Amino acid sequence: MGEQALIPFINIIFLLMVFFVVVGRIESTPDKNLEIPHSSIGQAITGKPIIMELQREGIIILDGKTVQREGLYASLQLIFMADRDNPLTIKSDRNLPADYLLSALYLIKRAGGHNITLVTER
């Protein structure tokens, strides 16, 4: 009698386990306006970094909010003031001019960021 009562419980645990495995694999979909460059080497991102998108039209999205280029330094300072070791992930369009990316990297360094990841596709 006791063993028969465990079968529905085991089924529910199994379904919950399958649910969390599927949900744990879902990643955020990249913006359709952003073409990520390809790379044959690299590592997967771990943790919950701040996301910075540099779109080809010059639009900057920092942690889900559009930021003007003039206000980028101040926004970055606020982020790094709260946590200097906070990782920052840059998703840059592959067609973005290199000097635009380099100027963003310079502002990040000047604002106190040092844990930076550049996202690429394999």
C-alpha positions as CSV (number, residue, x, y, z in Angstrom):
1,M,0.0,0.0,0.0
2,G,2.8,2.4,0.9
3,E,4.7,1.7,-2.3
4,Q,1.7,2.5,-4.5
5,A,1.4,6.0,-2.8
6,L,5.0,6.8,-3.9
7,I,4.4,6.3,-7.6
8,P,2.5,9.6,-8.2
9,F,5.0,11.4,-6.0
10,I,7.9,10.1,-8.1
11,N,6.1,11.1,-11.3
12,I,5.6,14.7,-10.1
13,I,9.3,14.9,-9.0
14,F,10.4,13.6,-12.5
15,L,8.1,16.2,-14.3
16,L,9.5,19.0,-12.1
17,M,13.0,17.9,-12.9
18,V,12.3,17.9,-16.6
19,F,10.7,21.3,-16.3
20,F,13.7,22.9,-14.6
21,V,16.2,21.3,-17.1
22,V,14.2,22.8,-20.0
23,V,13.7,26.2,-18.4
24,G,17.4,26.4,-17.3
25,R,18.5,26.1,-20.9
26,I,16.4,29.0,-22.2
27,E,18.6,32.0,-23.0
28,S,17.6,35.5,-24.0
29,T,17.2,36.0,-27.7
30,P,19.6,38.5,-29.2
31,D,18.2,41.7,-30.7
32,K,17.3,41.4,-34.4
33,N,19.2,44.6,-35.1
34,L,22.4,43.1,-33.8
35,E,24.7,40.8,-35.8
36,I,27.2,39.2,-33.4
37,P,30.7,38.5,-34.9
38,H,31.9,35.0,-35.3
39,S,34.8,33.4,-33.3
40,S,36.3,29.9,-33.3
41,I,37.6,30.2,-29.7
42,G,36.0,31.5,-26.5
43,Q,34.3,30.5,-23.3
44,A,30.7,30.5,-22.2
45,I,29.6,33.4,-19.9
46,T,28.9,32.5,-16.3
47,G,27.0,34.5,-13.8
48,K,24.7,37.5,-14.3
49,P,26.7,40.2,-16.0
50,I,25.5,43.7,-17.1
51,I,24.7,43.6,-20.8
52,M,25.8,46.4,-23.1
53,E,24.7,46.4,-26.7
54,L,26.4,48.5,-29.4
55,Q,24.2,48.5,-32.4
56,R,25.3,49.5,-35.9
57,E,23.1,52.6,-35.9
58,G,25.0,54.0,-32.9
59,I,22.4,53.0,-30.4
60,I,23.7,52.0,-27.0
61,I,21.6,49.8,-24.8
62,L,23.0,49.3,-21.2
63,D,21.2,46.8,-19.0
64,G,18.0,47.0,-21.1
65,K,17.9,50.8,-21.2
66,T,18.9,53.0,-24.1
67,V,21.7,55.4,-23.2
68,Q,23.0,58.4,-25.1
69,R,26.6,58.3,-26.0
70,E,27.2,61.5,-24.0
71,G,25.7,59.9,-20.9
72,L,27.5,56.5,-21.2
73,Y,30.4,57.4,-18.9
74,A,28.1,58.6,-16.1
75,S,26.0,55.4,-16.4
76,L,29.0,53.2,-16.3
77,Q,30.4,55.0,-13.3
78,L,27.2,54.4,-11.4
79,I,27.3,50.7,-12.2
80,F,31.0,50.2,-11.2
81,M,30.6,52.4,-8.1
82,A,28.1,49.9,-6.8
83,D,30.3,46.9,-7.6
84,R,33.7,47.4,-9.1
85,D,34.0,43.6,-9.9
86,N,30.6,43.5,-11.7
87,P,31.1,41.7,-15.0
88,L,30.2,43.7,-18.1
89,T,29.3,41.8,-21.3
90,I,29.5,43.7,-24.6
91,K,27.4,42.6,-27.6
92,S,28.6,44.6,-30.5
93,D,27.3,44.5,-34.1
94,R,29.8,43.0,-36.5
95,N,29.4,45.9,-38.8
96,L,30.1,48.5,-36.2
97,P,33.2,50.6,-36.9
98,A,36.2,49.5,-34.7
99,D,36.8,53.0,-33.4
100,Y,33.3,53.1,-32.0
101,L,33.9,49.9,-30.0
102,L,37.3,51.1,-28.9
103,S,35.9,54.4,-27.6
104,A,33.3,52.4,-25.6
105,L,36.1,50.2,-24.2
106,Y,38.0,53.3,-23.2
107,L,35.0,54.8,-21.4
108,I,34.5,51.4,-19.6
109,K,38.1,51.4,-18.4
110,R,37.9,55.0,-17.4
111,A,34.7,54.4,-15.4
112,G,36.4,51.6,-13.4
113,G,35.4,48.5,-15.3
114,H,37.9,45.7,-15.7
115,N,35.9,42.5,-16.0
116,I,34.7,42.8,-19.6
117,T,33.5,40.1,-22.0
118,L,32.9,40.5,-25.7
119,V,30.2,38.2,-27.1
120,T,30.9,36.3,-30.4
121,E,29.2,33.4,-32.2
122,R,30.8,30.1,-33.0
